[in-house]
Amino acid sequence: MLRIGLTGGIGAGKSALSATFAKCGAVIVDGDVIAREVVQPGTEGLASLVEAFGEDILLPDGSLDRPALAAKAFRDDEARQRLNGIVHPLVGKRRAEIIASVPEDSVVVEDIPLLVESGMAPLFPLVVVVHADVEVRVRRLVDQRGMPEEDARARIAAQASDEQRRAVADIWVDNSGSPEDLVQRAHDVWDNRIVPFAHNLSQRQVARAAARVVPPDPSWQDQARRIVNRLKTACGHRAIRVDHIGSTAVPDFPAKDVIDMQITVESLAVADELAEPLLAAGYPRIGRITSDVARPDARSAVDRYNHSDDTALWDKRIHASADPGRPTNVHIRVDGWPNQQFALLFVAWLSANPEARADYLSLKQSAETQAGGDTAAYVDAKEPWFLDAYRRAWEWADSTGWQP
């Protein structure tokens, strides 16, 4: 199952986008619909709201007067938090019941208005944010919903900012144009991102990326932060730390457009426990046991620097993203083992040493030419250089006092 979090500010067009996804075959779990369901007359939710905000939020027939509730709940942060504290847990419980009832191979799109505000974004393998300019949203709320302009602006101001939404967005859909433009964009996202992602997950296979070195992307760091949060959420207490590693972690450095992450755990047994949680988060396992060191000369290099002559201490587990739109490798290594330490050291060493960066970039460009886009050949072409890099990096660490 591929679970997608869909959000956007009031008036941005979430309902229109989810309606198109539904026509494509998605199961839509609408947070607004559920929020209404859990505060129907006779429910625990409505009773709690009355207790918190007073009897005057009810209509004569005993149902919820939503404008009256909004006037009270959106007047300040404390009131809004009180509302969210009542409704969110009930909505979450009902959402879980619905998802548990759908087929395992479904694409589930969860339309959650306050996805950002509630901190739920890292729960999803893919987050889609619908955006429209504030003035466009105000006009929609006034013209289509009959909302007073002052209320419309207050509702917009009370929600997450565009910057906060961009921070969690894997896909940013601009809906400032026509309804036809939105439908076209929705089909493009569905066909080229969601369907391949869902297929890869169902087959427990990863998205492949060509070994091409590209100019540095300023958004790599932001993308990595989203992935860190997603991995931390998936791993919970079993992850000692989660780090952005590899070339994309080095500022302003050309690299393959593949984000490398390292999850540090206390043992390989714990790493194996993470196989299913990481699959659910969008990261199938590539191999049960993968060693960072295979060649005898590499093992002797390790021995020379007294970091371990036991090659078992270079074993790891590796996962990768099933999402074709964001190729990602996830290395799971044991705390204190030489491969775990070197992954952290390598980023620090390159970041601090222009000469090493230039040397490594030249190697990568040469390896790219030799490999012709083949990832395995690209890795093999770089391996001999790393034997000396290991020595140079640890010498730098010893001279500077760097610690992992």
Number of C-alpha atoms within 10 A of each C-alpha: 18 24 22 21 25 29 27 28 26 22 25 25 23 23 18 16 22 22 15 18 22 15 10 14 13 21 20 20 21 19 22 14 11 18 19 15 16 19 21 15 15 11 11 14 22 23 15 15 20 15 10 14 16 13 13 12 21 18 12 9 8 13 14 21 14 13 12 14 18 16 13 16 19 19 13 11 11 11 16 15 13 14 20 16 12 17 21 17 12 18 23 13 12 17 17 11 11 12 18 9 8 13 11 12 12 16 23 22 23 24 23 22 20 21 23 24 14 12 10 16 27 22 20 21 25 24 24 26 24 25 23 20 15 19 11 14 22 24 16 18 20 17 12 10 11 11 16 13 14 10 17 21 18 13 18 16 13 14 17 16 14 15 9 12 23 16 14 26 24 19 16 15 21 16 24 18 11 8 13 10 12 20 17 12 16 19 17 12 17 18 12 12 17 22 17 17 25 20 18 21 24 17 10 16 21 24 19 16 17 16 23 21 18 12 11 17 14 12 10 18 16 14 17 20 16 18 26 20 16 23 27 20 19 23 24 12 10 17 21 14 15 20 21 24 22 20 24 25 22 22 15 14 18 19 22 19 21 22 24 21 26 24 25 24 23 15 15 19 10 17 23 15 12 20 18 15 16 22 22 17 24 30 28 26 24 17 10 14 12 15 14 19 17 12 10 10 12 19 17 15 18 22 14 12 13 10 17 18 16 11 18 12 19 21 22 23 23 24 23 26 30 29 25 18 17 19 19 24 21 26 25 26 28 26 18 15 19 21 22 24 17 18 20 17 21 22 19 20 22 22 17 13 12 11 10 16 18 13 13 18 17 12 15 22 17 14 23 23 16 13 19 13 16 15 17 10 15 22 15 11 18 16 15 13 12 14 16 12 17 17 15 15 21 18 14 16 17 11 9 9 8 12 10 11
